[in-house]
Amino acid sequence: MCLEKYRQSVEENAKRDESFQFLNKSADRAAIVLGTAFKTEPDEILMFSGKLSDDVIGNPQYCYHHFTKFLESGKSFKLLLEKAPEKPGQCLLDVLKAAKESENIEVKIADPEFVELFKGDDDNTPHFAVFNENGYRFEVSPDNFQALVDFFDPERAKSFKKIFTKAFEIGISYQP
C-alpha cells in the first residue's frame, strides 16, 4: 500500500468509534500514525520513547507540523524517555522548550528498574504512546518501528496509561 493510501486509511481509523487494531511498520508509517494522533488533538498524549526519534516525529510530510501544533495547544503531553540521550534531537529540544513554557508538558527519564522489567526476551524495550484514554501505539520492535495501533480500544489504552503513570511517577525530571 502506498503511503498516501496508508495515511488516508489511518485517518479513517482514527475517526472510528470502534476498535480496529492494525500493524504499523517503518519510520514513515509510524510518522503517519503519530501525526494523525497529534492531529486529532486529544486532551492528553503520553509517550514512552527511546529518544523521540527525529526520523518519526520530525518527519516533515506526515508528523512534525501536527506535533509542534499540539505542543503549542496547551494540552497535556508527557514524555518518558528510556534513558537520557547523549545529544538531544530537534524534536526533543522542541519538547524541552515547550515544557519551559507550559506546565502541561513534562519530560522524565525512566527508572532503570522499570526499563529492565519492561524489556522483552529479545532485550528490546517496547515503546508506546497513549492518546487520551482510547487509543494507543505499542511498538513491538523498536528497531524497525513495528507496532500495533488502535485508535479506539479504551481497555488496552487504559492499561498502557496505568503502566505509564506508575513509571512516570518514579521517573527523573529531565533538563539537559
C-alpha positions in Angstrom: 0.0 0.0 0.0 1.4 3.4 -0.9 2.0 5.9 1.9 -0.8 8.2 0.8 -3.4 5.4 0.9 -2.0 4.3 4.2 -2.3 7.9 5.6 -6.0 8.0 4.4 -6.7 4.6 6.0 -5.1 5.7 9.3 -7.1 8.9 9.4 -10.3 7.0 8.7 -9.5 4.6 11.5 -8.8 7.5 13.9 -12.4 8.7 13.3 -14.0 5.4 14.2 -15.8 4.7 17.5 -15.0 1.1 17.3 -11.8 -0.9 17.9 -9.8 -1.7 14.8 -6.2 -2.9 15.5 -3.7 -2.7 12.7 0.0 -3.2 12.2 2.4 -0.3 11.6 5.9 -0.9 10.3 8.5 1.6 9.1 9.5 5.1 10.2 7.2 6.8 7.6 4.2 4.7 8.7 5.0 5.5 12.4 5.1 9.2 11.4 1.7 8.9 9.8 0.2 7.2 12.9 1.7 9.6 15.4 1.0 12.6 13.1 -2.6 11.5 13.0 -2.8 11.1 16.8 -1.4 14.7 17.2 -3.8 16.0 14.5 -6.9 14.6 16.3 -6.0 16.9 19.2 -6.6 14.7 22.1 -6.6 16.2 25.6 -3.6 14.2 26.5 -0.8 12.2 24.9 1.6 10.0 26.9 4.7 8.7 25.3 7.4 6.2 26.4 10.2 6.5 23.9 13.8 5.7 23.3 14.8 9.2 22.2 11.8 10.7 20.5 13.0 9.9 17.0 13.6 12.8 14.6 13.0 10.2 11.8 9.5 9.7 13.0 8.3 12.8 14.9 10.4 15.1 12.8 9.0 13.7 9.5 8.1 17.0 7.7 5.5 15.4 5.5 3.5 13.4 8.0 4.1 14.4 11.6 6.3 17.4 12.6 3.7 20.1 11.8 1.0 18.3 13.9 3.5 17.6 16.6 4.5 21.2 17.0 0.9 22.4 16.8 0.0 20.0 19.6 2.8 21.3 21.8 1.6 24.9 21.2 -2.1 23.9 22.0 -1.5 23.8 25.8 -2.8 20.3 26.0 -1.1 17.6 28.2 2.0 15.9 26.8 4.1 13.7 29.0 7.2 12.1 27.6 9.1 9.4 29.4 12.5 8.6 27.8 14.1 5.1 28.2 17.4 6.9 29.0 18.9 10.3 28.7 20.2 10.8 25.2 23.8 11.8 24.7 22.7 14.5 22.3 19.0 15.5 22.2 17.5 15.6 18.7 15.5 18.5 17.4 12.1 17.1 18.4 13.2 16.5 21.9 14.6 20.0 22.0 11.2 21.3 20.9 9.5 19.4 23.7 12.0 20.7 26.3 11.5 24.3 25.1 7.7 23.8 25.2 8.0 22.3 28.7 9.6 25.6 29.9 6.6 27.5 28.7 3.8 25.1 29.7 3.1 23.3 32.9 1.1 20.7 30.8 4.3 19.4 29.2 6.7 17.2 31.1 9.8 15.1 30.3 11.3 12.5 32.5 13.8 9.7 32.3 12.5 6.2 33.2 13.8 4.5 36.2 16.3 1.8 35.1 14.4 -0.9 37.1 11.2 -0.1 35.1 13.1 -0.4 31.9 14.5 -3.8 32.9 11.1 -5.1 33.9 9.6 -3.9 30.6 12.2 -5.5 28.4 11.2 -8.4 26.2 13.0 -11.7 25.7 14.9 -10.1 22.8 16.3 -7.5 25.1 14.4 -4.7 23.3 12.3 -2.3 25.3 8.9 -1.8 23.7 7.9 1.9 23.4 4.3 3.1 23.3 2.0 6.1 23.1 -1.4 6.6 24.6 -3.9 9.1 23.0 -6.4 10.2 25.6 -7.8 7.0 27.2 -8.9 5.5 23.9 -6.1 4.9 21.6 -2.5 3.6 21.6 0.5 2.7 19.5 2.6 -0.1 21.0 5.9 -0.6 19.4 6.8 -4.3 19.5 10.1 -3.9 17.5 11.8 -0.5 18.1 14.5 -1.3 15.5 12.1 -1.2 12.6 9.2 0.8 14.2 6.9 -2.2 14.0 3.8 -1.5 16.2 0.2 -2.4 17.0 -2.1 0.5 16.7 -5.7 1.1 17.7 -7.4 4.5 17.9 -10.4 3.2 19.9 -9.6 0.5 22.4 -10.3 2.1 25.8 -9.5 -1.1 27.7 -5.9 -1.5 26.4 -5.3 2.2 26.3 -6.2 2.5 30.0 -3.8 -0.4 30.8 -1.0 1.4 28.9 -1.9 4.6 30.7 -1.7 2.9 34.1 1.7 1.5 33.3 2.9 4.8 32.0 1.5 6.7 35.0 3.3 4.5 37.5 6.6 4.7 35.6 6.3 8.5 35.1 5.7 9.0 38.9 9.1 7.4 39.7 10.9 8.9 36.7 13.5 11.5 37.0 12.9 15.0 35.6 14.9 15.7 32.5 16.6 19.0 31.6 19.9 18.6 29.7 
